[in-house]
Amino acid sequence: MVGHSLGLKRLLSFEIMSAVEEALTIGQAATLLGVTQQRVHQLLSRGVLVGPRIPGGQRAQRGAPRVWRSSAEDYLRRRRPRASNVPASSELRDDVLRLKIALDAARDVIAQERKQSRRLARLLADAVESLQEEQRLADAAEIITEQYASIVTTHLMPDPPEPSEPTLGDA
């Protein structure tokens, strides 16, 4: 009899709360929250959402109210960003203008660097061309030096003695 009276108290408590506050079905709560029914079940089991207790620990019938509307609305308020976190349109415009100024400055820097790179590339190409010309001149100077050395050697060396004619006494 005691267990029966305890179930009766829970039933009465549910009836009183239902009269004071609206309870939603799982489907209604899911629609209100913009989530799936499975997510509503998860939120209920974690205690994030609360609703009427089922008397005697029984399983709720399909379509039975399970979530207090106030609990679902509290959850929605916690999920939505606060107005202070949402920038005003003038703040957004200012941010966009600052971003545009920064992008323009970056574009100008990139243009200057590109111009500097082109100038350096031209200077480098000129230096490479000069070095190649110097190399050609050095190669030509080496050839000329070798030719002069050969000529000098030929003119400075004494002529080899000419073979003398054999005389009768030499034989």
TIVO-2410 file (N, C-alpha, C; in nm, 3 decimals):
# residues 171
REC num residu      c1      c2      c3 atome chaine
REC   1      M   0.082  -0.119   0.000     N      A
REC   1      M   0.000   0.000   0.000    CA      A
REC   1      M   0.087   0.125   0.000     C      A
REC   2      V   0.206   0.116   0.069     N      A
REC   2      V   0.294   0.232   0.076    CA      A
REC   2      V   0.346   0.263  -0.063     C      A
REC   3      G   0.390   0.162  -0.140     N      A
REC   3      G   0.439   0.182  -0.276    CA      A
REC   3      G   0.333   0.243  -0.364     C      A
REC   4      H   0.209   0.204  -0.340     N      A
REC   4      H   0.098   0.255  -0.420    CA      A
REC   4      H   0.077   0.404  -0.391     C      A
REC   5      S   0.091   0.444  -0.265     N      A
REC   5      S   0.069   0.584  -0.230    CA      A
REC   5      S   0.183   0.672  -0.283     C      A
REC   6      L   0.305   0.612  -0.287     N      A
REC   6      L   0.419   0.687  -0.341    CA      A
REC   6      L   0.397   0.712  -0.490     C      A
REC   7      G   0.350   0.615  -0.564     N      A
REC   7      G   0.320   0.631  -0.707    CA      A
REC   7      G   0.209   0.732  -0.727     C      A
REC   8      L   0.114   0.732  -0.635     N      A
REC   8      L   0.003   0.828  -0.643    CA      A
REC   8      L   0.055   0.970  -0.623     C      A
REC   9      K   0.152   0.987  -0.529     N      A
REC   9      K   0.208   1.120  -0.505    CA      A
REC   9      K   0.282   1.169  -0.630     C      A
REC  10      R   0.358   1.081  -0.693     N      A
REC  10      R   0.429   1.119  -0.815    CA      A
REC  10      R   0.330   1.158  -0.925     C      A
REC  11      L   0.226   1.079  -0.937     N      A
REC  11      L   0.124   1.106  -1.037    CA      A
REC  11      L   0.060   1.242  -1.010     C      A
REC  12      L   0.029   1.269  -0.883     N      A
REC  12      L  -0.031   1.398  -0.848    CA      A
REC  12      L   0.067   1.513  -0.875     C      A
REC  13      S   0.195   1.490  -0.842     N      A
REC  13      S   0.297   1.592  -0.866    CA      A
REC  13      S   0.306   1.620  -1.016     C      A
REC  14      F   0.301   1.518  -1.099     N      A
REC  14      F   0.304   1.535  -1.243    CA      A
REC  14      F   0.181   1.613  -1.287     C      A
REC  15      E   0.066   1.579  -1.234     N      A
REC  15      E  -0.059   1.647  -1.271    CA      A
REC  15      E  -0.053   1.795  -1.232     C      A
REC  16      I   0.003   1.824  -1.113     N      A
REC  16      I   0.011   1.963  -1.066    CA      A
REC  16      I   0.107   2.041  -1.156     C      A
REC  17      M   0.225   1.985  -1.184     N      A
REC  17      M   0.323   2.052  -1.268    CA      A
REC  17      M   0.268   2.070  -1.409     C      A
REC  18      S   0.195   1.972  -1.459     N      A
REC  18      S   0.140   1.982  -1.592    CA      A
REC  18      S   0.037   2.093  -1.598     C      A
REC  19      A  -0.034   2.115  -1.492     N      A
REC  19      A  -0.132   2.222  -1.488    CA      A
REC  19      A  -0.063   2.358  -1.485     C      A
REC  20      V   0.055   2.367  -1.423     N      A
REC  20      V   0.127   2.494  -1.410    CA      A
REC  20      V   0.214   2.520  -1.532     C      A
REC  21      E   0.283   2.418  -1.581     N      A
REC  21      E   0.379   2.435  -1.689    CA      A
REC  21      E   0.347   2.339  -1.801     C      A
REC  22      E   0.373   2.385  -1.923     N      A
REC  22      E   0.347   2.303  -2.040    CA      A
REC  22      E   0.462   2.207  -2.064     C      A
REC  23      A   0.428   2.083  -2.090     N      A
REC  23      A   0.528   1.982  -2.123    CA      A
REC  23      A   0.515   1.950  -2.271     C      A
REC  24      L   0.630   1.922  -2.333     N      A
REC  24      L   0.633   1.894  -2.476    CA      A
REC  24      L   0.668   1.747  -2.500     C      A
REC  25      T   0.621   1.697  -2.611     N      A
REC  25      T   0.662   1.563  -2.651    CA      A
REC  25      T   0.806   1.572  -2.705     C      A
REC  26      I   0.865   1.455  -2.724     N      A
REC  26      I   1.001   1.452  -2.778    CA      A
REC  26      I   1.004   1.519  -2.915     C      A
REC  27      G   0.907   1.491  -2.998     N      A
REC  27      G   0.899   1.550  -3.132    CA      A
REC  27      G   0.884   1.701  -3.127     C      A
REC  28      Q   0.795   1.749  -3.038     N      A
REC  28      Q   0.775   1.893  -3.026    CA      A
REC  28      Q   0.903   1.962  -2.976     C      A
REC  29      A   0.969   1.901  -2.879     N      A
REC  29      A   1.094   1.957  -2.826    CA      A
REC  29      A   1.200   1.960  -2.935     C      A
REC  30      A   1.209   1.853  -3.014     N      A
REC  30      A   1.308   1.849  -3.123    CA      A
REC  30      A   1.282   1.960  -3.223     C      A
REC  31      T   1.155   1.983  -3.257     N      A
REC  31      T   1.120   2.090  -3.351    CA      A
REC  31      T   1.155   2.226  -3.293     C      A
REC  32      L   1.120   2.249  -3.168     N      A
REC  32      L   1.148   2.376  -3.103    CA      A
REC  32      L   1.299   2.403  -3.095     C      A
REC  33      L   1.376   2.300  -3.064     N      A
REC  33      L   1.520   2.316  -3.048    CA      A
REC  33      L   1.596   2.308  -3.181     C      A
REC  34      G   1.531   2.259  -3.285     N      A
REC  34      G   1.599   2.245  -3.413    CA      A
REC  34      G   1.701   2.132  -3.412     C      A
REC  35      V   1.670   2.024  -3.338     N      A
REC  35      V   1.759   1.909  -3.330    CA      A
REC  35      V   1.677   1.783  -3.359     C      A
REC  36      T   1.745   1.669  -3.362     N      A
REC  36      T   1.675   1.543  -3.385    CA      A
REC  36      T   1.611   1.493  -3.255     C      A
REC  37      Q   1.521   1.401  -3.269     N      A
REC  37      Q   1.459   1.341  -3.151    CA      A
REC  37      Q   1.563   1.265  -3.068     C      A
REC  38      Q   1.656   1.202  -3.136     N      A
REC  38      Q   1.763   1.131  -3.065    CA      A
REC  38      Q   1.841   1.228  -2.978     C      A
REC  39      R   1.869   1.349  -3.031     N      A
REC  39      R   1.943   1.449  -2.954    CA      A
REC  39      R   1.863   1.492  -2.831     C      A
REC  40      V   1.732   1.503  -2.843     N      A
REC  40      V   1.648   1.539  -2.728    CA      A
REC  40      V   1.659   1.431  -2.621     C      A
REC  41      H   1.657   1.303  -2.663     N      A
REC  41      H   1.674   1.193  -2.568    CA      A
REC  41      H   1.810   1.203  -2.497     C      A
REC  42      Q   1.915   1.235  -2.574     N      A
REC  42      Q   2.048   1.251  -2.514    CA      A
REC  42      Q   2.049   1.364  -2.412     C      A
REC  43      L   1.989   1.476  -2.447     N      A
REC  43      L   1.986   1.591  -2.356    CA      A
REC  43      L   1.907   1.560  -2.229     C      A
REC  44      L   1.801   1.483  -2.244     N      A
REC  44      L   1.723   1.441  -2.127    CA      A
REC  44      L   1.805   1.348  -2.037     C      A
REC  45      S   1.871   1.252  -2.097     N      A
REC  45      S   1.946   1.156  -2.016    CA      A
REC  45      S   2.065   1.222  -1.947     C      A
REC  46      R   2.121   1.327  -2.006     N      A
REC  46      R   2.232   1.399  -1.943    CA      A
REC  46      R   2.186   1.503  -1.842     C      A
REC  47      G   2.056   1.526  -1.837     N      A
REC  47      G   2.005   1.624  -1.742    CA      A
REC  47      G   2.010   1.767  -1.791     C      A
REC  48      V   2.045   1.784  -1.918     N      A
REC  48      V   2.048   1.919  -1.976    CA      A
REC  48      V   1.906   1.969  -1.993     C      A
REC  49      L   1.818   1.881  -2.034     N      A
REC  49      L   1.676   1.910  -2.041    CA      A
REC  49      L   1.605   1.832  -1.929     C      A
REC  50      V   1.503   1.891  -1.876     N      A
REC  50      V   1.425   1.821  -1.773    CA      A
REC  50      V   1.279   1.821  -1.814     C      A
REC  51      G   1.209   1.727  -1.760     N      A
REC  51      G   1.068   1.714  -1.792    CA      A
REC  51      G   0.996   1.639  -1.683     C      A
REC  52      P   0.870   1.615  -1.704     N      A
REC  52      P   0.790   1.543  -1.604    CA      A
REC  52      P   0.842   1.401  -1.584     C      A
REC  53      R   0.840   1.358  -1.461     N      A
REC  53      R   0.881   1.221  -1.429    CA      A
REC  53      R   0.767   1.126  -1.463     C      A
REC  54      I   0.806   1.010  -1.503     N      A
REC  54      I   0.707   0.908  -1.534    CA      A
REC  54      I   0.679   0.833  -1.404     C      A
REC  55      P   0.554   0.824  -1.362     N      A
REC  55      P   0.522   0.760  -1.235    CA      A
REC  55      P   0.571   0.615  -1.230     C      A
REC  56      G   0.628   0.580  -1.116     N      A
REC  56      G   0.670   0.443  -1.092    CA      A
REC  56      G   0.789   0.400  -1.174     C      A
REC  57      G   0.862   0.491  -1.235     N      A
REC  57      G   0.981   0.456  -1.313    CA      A
REC  57      G   0.948   0.381  -1.440     C      A
REC  58      Q   0.823   0.389  -1.481     N      A
REC  58      Q   0.784   0.317  -1.601    CA      A
REC  58      Q   0.835   0.391  -1.725     C      A
REC  59      R   0.833   0.319  -1.835     N      A
REC  59      R   0.873   0.379  -1.962    CA      A
REC  59      R   0.758   0.467  -2.011     C      A
REC  60      A   0.796   0.584  -2.066     N      A
REC  60      A   0.693   0.678  -2.114    CA      A
REC  60      A   0.627   0.622  -2.239     C      A
REC  61      Q   0.501   0.648  -2.252     N      A
REC  61      Q   0.429   0.605  -2.372    CA      A
REC  61      Q   0.467   0.697  -2.488     C      A
REC  62      R   0.456   0.642  -2.608     N      A
REC  62      R   0.485   0.721  -2.726    CA      A
REC  62      R   0.389   0.839  -2.729     C      A
REC  63      G   0.447   0.961  -2.754     N      A
REC  63      G   0.365   1.082  -2.761    CA      A
REC  63      G   0.338   1.144  -2.626     C      A
REC  64      A   0.390   1.084  -2.519     N      A
REC  64      A   0.369   1.141  -2.386    CA      A
REC  64      A   0.459   1.264  -2.370     C      A
REC  65      P   0.413   1.366  -2.296     N      A
REC  65      P   0.496   1.483  -2.272    CA      A
REC  65      P   0.619   1.444  -2.191     C      A
REC  66      R   0.739   1.485  -2.237     N      A
REC  66      R   0.862   1.445  -2.171    CA      A
REC  66      R   0.953   1.561  -2.132     C      A
REC  67      V   0.933   1.679  -2.194     N      A
REC  67      V   1.024   1.791  -2.173    CA      A
REC  67      V   0.943   1.915  -2.134     C      A
REC  68      W   0.984   1.979  -2.024     N      A
REC  68      W   0.919   2.104  -1.986    CA      A
REC  68      W   0.956   2.211  -2.088     C      A
REC  69      R   0.858   2.288  -2.132     N      A
REC  69      R   0.884   2.395  -2.230    CA      A
REC  69      R   0.990   2.492  -2.178     C      A
REC  70      S   0.982   2.526  -2.047     N      A
REC  70      S   1.078   2.621  -1.990    CA      A
REC  70      S   1.221   2.565  -1.998     C      A
REC  71      S   1.235   2.434  -1.981     N      A
REC  71      S   1.367   2.372  -1.991    CA      A
REC  71      S   1.421   2.385  -2.132     C      A
REC  72      A   1.336   2.361  -2.232     N      A
REC  72      A   1.378   2.373  -2.371    CA      A
REC  72      A   1.412   2.518  -2.405     C      A
REC  73      E   1.333   2.612  -2.356     N      A
REC  73      E   1.359   2.754  -2.383    CA      A
REC  73      E   1.489   2.800  -2.315     C      A
REC  74      D   1.514   2.750  -2.194     N      A
REC  74      D   1.641   2.781  -2.126    CA      A
REC  74      D   1.759   2.728  -2.209     C      A
REC  75      Y   1.745   2.608  -2.260     N      A
REC  75      Y   1.851   2.549  -2.342    CA      A
REC  75      Y   1.877   2.636  -2.465     C      A
REC  76      L   1.768   2.682  -2.528     N      A
REC  76      L   1.784   2.768  -2.646    CA      A
REC  76      L   1.855   2.898  -2.610     C      A
REC  77      R   1.820   2.959  -2.498     N      A
REC  77      R   1.886   3.084  -2.456    CA      A
REC  77      R   2.035   3.061  -2.431     C      A
REC  78      R   2.070   2.948  -2.373     N      A
REC  78      R   2.211   2.920  -2.347    CA      A
REC  78      R   2.288   2.897  -2.477     C      A
REC  79      R   2.221   2.841  -2.576     N      A
REC  79      R   2.286   2.811  -2.704    CA      A
REC  79      R   2.303   2.932  -2.793     C      A
REC  80      R   2.214   3.028  -2.788     N      A
REC  80      R   2.221   3.146  -2.874    CA      A
REC  80      R   2.329   3.240  -2.826     C      A
REC  81      P   2.399   3.305  -2.918     N      A
REC  81      P   2.499   3.403  -2.876    CA      A
REC  81      P   2.433   3.523  -2.810     C      A
REC  82      R   2.501   3.579  -2.714     N      A
REC  82      R   2.450   3.698  -2.646    CA      A
REC  82      R   2.458   3.816  -2.740     C      A
REC  83      A   2.370   3.910  -2.721     N      A
REC  83      A   2.366   4.028  -2.806    CA      A
REC  83      A   2.498   4.105  -2.798     C      A
REC  84      S   2.563   4.104  -2.683     N      A
REC  84      S   2.688   4.179  -2.669    CA      A
REC  84      S   2.800   4.116  -2.752     C      A
REC  85      N   2.788   3.987  -2.783     N      A
REC  85      N   2.890   3.920  -2.863    CA      A
REC  85      N   2.871   3.945  -3.013     C      A
REC  86      V   2.752   3.987  -3.052     N      A
REC  86      V   2.722   4.008  -3.192    CA      A
REC  86      V   2.756   4.153  -3.226     C      A
REC  87      P   2.850   4.175  -3.315     N      A
REC  87      P   2.888   4.312  -3.348    CA      A
REC  87      P   2.777   4.384  -3.423     C      A
REC  88      A   2.765   4.512  -3.401     N      A
REC  88      A   2.667   4.593  -3.472    CA      A
REC  88      A   2.713   4.608  -3.616     C      A
REC  89      S   2.620   4.645  -3.704     N      A
REC  89      S   2.656   4.657  -3.845    CA      A
REC  89      S   2.762   4.765  -3.865     C      A
REC  90      S   2.760   4.872  -3.785     N      A
REC  90      S   2.863   4.976  -3.798    CA      A
REC  90      S   3.000   4.920  -3.759     C      A
REC  91      E   3.002   4.833  -3.657     N      A
REC  91      E   3.128   4.770  -3.618    CA      A
REC  91      E   3.179   4.679  -3.729     C      A
REC  92      L   3.088   4.605  -3.791     N      A
REC  92      L   3.126   4.518  -3.902    CA      A
REC  92      L   3.180   4.601  -4.018     C      A
REC  93      R   3.113   4.714  -4.048     N      A
REC  93      R   3.158   4.800  -4.156    CA      A
REC  93      R   3.299   4.852  -4.126     C      A
REC  94      D   3.322   4.894  -4.000     N      A
REC  94      D   3.455   4.942  -3.961    CA      A
REC  94      D   3.558   4.832  -3.976     C      A
REC  95      D   3.523   4.713  -3.933     N      A
REC  95      D   3.616   4.600  -3.946    CA      A
REC  95      D   3.648   4.571  -4.092     C      A
REC  96      V   3.546   4.578  -4.177     N      A
REC  96      V   3.566   4.553  -4.320    CA      A
REC  96      V   3.656   4.661  -4.379     C      A
REC  97      L   3.634   4.787  -4.339     N      A
REC  97      L   3.718   4.895  -4.390    CA      A
REC  97      L   3.863   4.879  -4.345     C      A
REC  98      R   3.882   4.840  -4.218     N      A
REC  98      R   4.018   4.816  -4.169    CA      A
REC  98      R   4.083   4.702  -4.246     C      A
REC  99      L   4.008   4.599  -4.273     N      A
REC  99      L   4.060   4.486  -4.350    CA      A
REC  99      L   4.097   4.529  -4.492     C      A
REC 100      K   4.011   4.611  -4.554     N      A
REC 100      K   4.040   4.660  -4.689    CA      A
REC 100      K   4.167   4.745  -4.689     C      A
REC 101      I   4.184   4.831  -4.591     N      A
REC 101      I   4.304   4.915  -4.583    CA      A
REC 101      I   4.427   4.826  -4.568     C      A
REC 102      A   4.417   4.726  -4.482     N      A
REC 102      A   4.530   4.634  -4.463    CA      A
REC 102      A   4.562   4.558  -4.591     C      A
REC 103      L   4.458   4.514  -4.663     N      A
REC 103      L   4.479   4.443  -4.789    CA      A
REC 103      L   4.540   4.534  -4.894     C      A
REC 104      D   4.493   4.659  -4.901     N      A
REC 104      D   4.552   4.755  -4.996    CA      A
REC 104      D   4.699   4.778  -4.964     C      A
REC 105      A   4.731   4.795  -4.837     N      A
REC 105      A   4.871   4.815  -4.798    CA      A
REC 105      A   4.955   4.693  -4.835     C      A
REC 106      A   4.902   4.574  -4.812     N      A
REC 106      A   4.974   4.451  -4.846    CA      A
REC 106      A   4.993   4.442  -4.997     C      A
REC 107      R   4.890   4.480  -5.073     N      A
REC 107      R   4.901   4.476  -5.219    CA      A
REC 107      R   5.009   4.573  -5.267     C      A
REC 108      D   5.016   4.693  -5.205     N      A
REC 108      D   5.120   4.790  -5.241    CA      A
REC 108      D   5.259   4.736  -5.210     C      A
REC 109      V   5.274   4.673  -5.094     N      A
REC 109      V   5.403   4.616  -5.057    CA      A
REC 109      V   5.443   4.507  -5.157     C      A
REC 110      I   5.349   4.424  -5.194     N      A
REC 110      I   5.376   4.317  -5.290    CA      A
REC 110      I   5.416   4.376  -5.425     C      A
REC 111      A   5.348   4.482  -5.468     N      A
REC 111      A   5.382   4.546  -5.596    CA      A
REC 111      A   5.524   4.602  -5.590     C      A
REC 112      Q   5.561   4.667  -5.479     N      A
REC 112      Q   5.696   4.721  -5.464    CA      A
REC 112      Q   5.800   4.608  -5.466     C      A
REC 113      E   5.771   4.499  -5.396     N      A
REC 113      E   5.864   4.386  -5.394    CA      A
REC 113      E   5.879   4.323  -5.532     C      A
REC 114      R   5.769   4.316  -5.606     N      A
REC 114      R   5.774   4.261  -5.741    CA      A
REC 114      R   5.859   4.351  -5.831     C      A
REC 115      K   5.842   4.483  -5.818     N      A
REC 115      K   5.922   4.578  -5.896    CA      A
REC 115      K   6.071   4.564  -5.861     C      A
REC 116      Q   6.100   4.554  -5.731     N      A
REC 116      Q   6.238   4.535  -5.685    CA      A
REC 116      Q   6.296   4.403  -5.739     C      A
REC 117      S   6.216   4.299  -5.739     N      A
REC 117      S   6.261   4.168  -5.789    CA      A
REC 117      S   6.294   4.177  -5.938     C      A
REC 118      R   6.209   4.246  -6.016     N      A
REC 118      R   6.237   4.261  -6.159    CA      A
REC 118      R   6.368   4.336  -6.181     C      A
REC 119      R   6.389   4.443  -6.104     N      A
REC 119      R   6.512   4.522  -6.116    CA      A
REC 119      R   6.633   4.436  -6.083     C      A
REC 120      L   6.624   4.361  -5.974     N      A
REC 120      L   6.735   4.274  -5.935    CA      A
REC 120      L   6.761   4.165  -6.039     C      A
REC 121      A   6.655   4.114  -6.098     N      A
REC 121      A   6.670   4.010  -6.202    CA      A
REC 121      A   6.742   4.069  -6.323     C      A
REC 122      R   6.707   4.193  -6.361     N      A
REC 122      R   6.777   4.258  -6.473    CA      A
REC 122      R   6.924   4.279  -6.440     C      A
REC 123      L   6.952   4.326  -6.317     N      A
REC 123      L   7.091   4.345  -6.276    CA      A
REC 123      L   7.168   4.214  -6.277     C      A
REC 124      L   7.106   4.110  -6.230     N      A
REC 124      L   7.169   3.978  -6.228    CA      A
REC 124      L   7.196   3.929  -6.370     C      A
REC 125      A   7.099   3.949  -6.459     N      A
REC 125      A   7.118   3.908  -6.599    CA      A
REC 125      A   7.233   3.985  -6.661     C      A
REC 126      D   7.242   4.116  -6.632     N      A
REC 126      D   7.353   4.196  -6.684    CA      A
REC 126      D   7.486   4.146  -6.628     C      A
REC 127      A   7.489   4.113  -6.498     N      A
REC 127      A   7.612   4.064  -6.436    CA      A
REC 127      A   7.654   3.931  -6.499     C      A
REC 128      V   7.558   3.842  -6.521     N      A
REC 128      V   7.588   3.712  -6.584    CA      A
REC 128      V   7.643   3.735  -6.724     C      A
REC 129      E   7.582   3.826  -6.799     N      A
REC 129      E   7.629   3.855  -6.935    CA      A
REC 129      E   7.772   3.912  -6.931     C      A
REC 130      S   7.798   4.001  -6.835     N      A
REC 130      S   7.934   4.057  -6.822    CA      A
REC 130      S   8.034   3.949  -6.787     C      A
REC 131      L   7.998   3.860  -6.696     N      A
REC 131      L   8.087   3.751  -6.659    CA      A
REC 131      L   8.114   3.659  -6.778     C      A
REC 132      Q   8.011   3.632  -6.857     N      A
REC 132      Q   8.030   3.547  -6.975    CA      A
REC 132      Q   8.124   3.615  -7.076     C      A
REC 133      E   8.110   3.747  -7.093     N      A
REC 133      E   8.198   3.821  -7.182    CA      A
REC 133      E   8.341   3.818  -7.130     C      A
REC 134      E   8.357   3.836  -6.997     N      A
REC 134      E   8.490   3.829  -6.935    CA      A
REC 134      E   8.551   3.691  -6.957     C      A
REC 135      Q   8.470   3.586  -6.948     N      A
REC 135      Q   8.519   3.450  -6.969    CA      A
REC 135      Q   8.564   3.431  -7.113     C      A
REC 136      R   8.486   3.485  -7.208     N      A
REC 136      R   8.526   3.475  -7.350    CA      A
REC 136      R   8.660   3.548  -7.373     C      A
REC 137      L   8.672   3.668  -7.312     N      A
REC 137      L   8.798   3.743  -7.325    CA      A
REC 137      L   8.916   3.667  -7.262     C      A
REC 138      A   8.890   3.606  -7.144     N      A
REC 138      A   8.996   3.529  -7.078    CA      A
REC 138      A   9.036   3.410  -7.163     C      A
REC 139      D   8.939   3.342  -7.225     N      A
REC 139      D   8.970   3.229  -7.312    CA      A
REC 139      D   9.052   3.276  -7.433     C      A
REC 140      A   9.015   3.389  -7.491     N      A
REC 140      A   9.089   3.442  -7.607    CA      A
REC 140      A   9.230   3.482  -7.564     C      A
REC 141      A   9.243   3.546  -7.445     N      A
REC 141      A   9.376   3.586  -7.396    CA      A
REC 141      A   9.463   3.464  -7.375     C      A
REC 142      E   9.404   3.355  -7.327     N      A
REC 142      E   9.482   3.233  -7.305    CA      A
REC 142      E   9.534   3.178  -7.438     C      A
REC 143      I   9.450   3.180  -7.539     N      A
REC 143      I   9.492   3.131  -7.671    CA      A
REC 143      I   9.605   3.218  -7.725     C      A
REC 144      I   9.590   3.349  -7.715     N      A
REC 144      I   9.693   3.441  -7.763    CA      A
REC 144      I   9.824   3.420  -7.686     C      A
REC 145      T   9.815   3.403  -7.553     N      A
REC 145      T   9.933   3.381  -7.470    CA      A
REC 145      T  10.004   3.254  -7.512     C      A
REC 146      E   9.932   3.148  -7.538     N      A
REC 146      E   9.994   3.022  -7.581    CA      A
REC 146      E  10.062   3.039  -7.716     C      A
REC 147      Q  10.001   3.114  -7.806     N      A
REC 147      Q  10.061   3.136  -7.937    CA      A
REC 147      Q  10.190   3.218  -7.925     C      A
REC 148      Y  10.186   3.325  -7.842     N      A
REC 148      Y  10.307   3.405  -7.822    CA      A
REC 148      Y  10.419   3.321  -7.761     C      A
REC 149      A  10.383   3.238  -7.663     N      A
REC 149      A  10.484   3.154  -7.599    CA      A
REC 149      A  10.548   3.062  -7.702     C      A
REC 150      S  10.470   3.008  -7.791     N      A
REC 150      S  10.521   2.919  -7.893    CA      A
REC 150      S  10.615   2.995  -7.988     C      A
REC 151      I  10.575   3.117  -8.025     N      A
REC 151      I  10.657   3.198  -8.116    CA      A
REC 151      I  10.788   3.235  -8.050     C      A
REC 152      V  10.779   3.280  -7.924     N      A
REC 152      V  10.900   3.321  -7.852    CA      A
REC 152      V  10.994   3.203  -7.837     C      A
REC 153      T  10.939   3.091  -7.803     N      A
REC 153      T  11.022   2.972  -7.785    CA      A
REC 153      T  11.090   2.938  -7.916     C      A
REC 154      T  11.020   2.946  -8.021     N      A
REC 154      T  11.077   2.912  -8.151    CA      A
REC 154      T  11.189   3.010  -8.188     C      A
REC 155      H  11.174   3.140  -8.162     N      A
REC 155      H  11.275   3.238  -8.202    CA      A
REC 155      H  11.390   3.246  -8.105     C      A
REC 156      L  11.371   3.214  -7.984     N      A
REC 156      L  11.479   3.225  -7.886    CA      A
REC 156      L  11.564   3.100  -7.879     C      A
REC 157      M  11.521   2.995  -7.925     N      A
REC 157      M  11.600   2.872  -7.920    CA      A
REC 157      M  11.706   2.880  -8.028     C      A
REC 158      P  11.827   2.843  -7.992     N      A
REC 158      P  11.930   2.843  -8.097    CA      A
REC 158      P  11.895   2.740  -8.203     C      A
REC 159      D  11.937   2.775  -8.319     N      A
REC 159      D  11.909   2.682  -8.427    CA      A
REC 159      D  11.989   2.555  -8.403     C      A
REC 160      P  11.938   2.445  -8.432     N      A
REC 160      P  12.015   2.324  -8.416    CA      A
REC 160      P  12.130   2.325  -8.517     C      A
REC 161      P  12.244   2.276  -8.478     N      A
REC 161      P  12.357   2.277  -8.572    CA      A
REC 161      P  12.323   2.198  -8.696     C      A
REC 162      E  12.367   2.253  -8.803     N      A
REC 162      E  12.339   2.184  -8.927    CA      A
REC 162      E  12.437   2.069  -8.940     C      A
REC 163      P  12.398   1.965  -8.991     N      A
REC 163      P  12.492   1.855  -9.005    CA      A
REC 163      P  12.602   1.895  -9.102     C      A
REC 164      S  12.718   1.873  -9.062     N      A
REC 164      S  12.832   1.907  -9.148    CA      A
REC 164      S  12.850   1.798  -9.252     C      A
REC 165      E  12.916   1.841  -9.359     N      A
REC 165      E  12.934   1.746  -9.466    CA      A
REC 165      E  13.049   1.654  -9.429     C      A
REC 166      P  13.031   1.537  -9.451     N      A
REC 166      P  13.139   1.448  -9.414    CA      A
REC 166      P  13.263   1.473  -9.500     C      A
REC 167      T  13.370   1.475  -9.441     N      A
REC 167      T  13.498   1.489  -9.510    CA      A
REC 167      T  13.561   1.351  -9.522     C      A
REC 168      L  13.662   1.341  -9.609     N      A
REC 168      L  13.720   1.212  -9.630    CA      A
REC 168      L  13.797   1.164  -9.507     C      A
REC 169      G  13.845   1.253  -9.437     N      A
REC 169      G  13.923   1.212  -9.320    CA      A
REC 169      G  13.836   1.170  -9.205     C      A
REC 170      D  13.710   1.205  -9.206     N      A
REC 170      D  13.623   1.171  -9.093    CA      A
REC 170      D  13.577   1.028  -9.101     C      A
REC 171      A  13.579   0.976  -9.216     N      A
REC 171      A  13.524   0.843  -9.225    CA      A
REC 171      A  13.621   0.742  -9.185     C      A
***
